[in-house]
């Protein structure tokens, strides 16, 4: 049986929690993320800008956790879904530096996890 990564668990929480930010599918925002944005007074465009990147971030973190299990430690979406970070135990893999540049928000690459 395959062990779920922390990122997979967080993504499940994001998708199924009552106040969650659900992900975009095939470049379209899910109704849940649009509903959440609307409840916060955001337009459809603002909702997409704020929340759609979280799915790509979660997938990216999951990929890094599998490719670099010896140095990957954690990944979090922070600041009301306007930023994030990925934590490593030692050096940040070059691939991580390239991947985070593809996201429309600031992703901090940190080291020093115990």
Secondary structure, 3 states (H helix, E strand, C coil): CCCCCHHHHHHHHHHHCCCCCCCCECCECCHHHHHHHHHCCCCHHHHHHHHCHHHHHHHHHHHHHHHCCCCEEEEEEECCCCEEEEEECCCCCHHHHHHHCCCCCEEEEEECCC
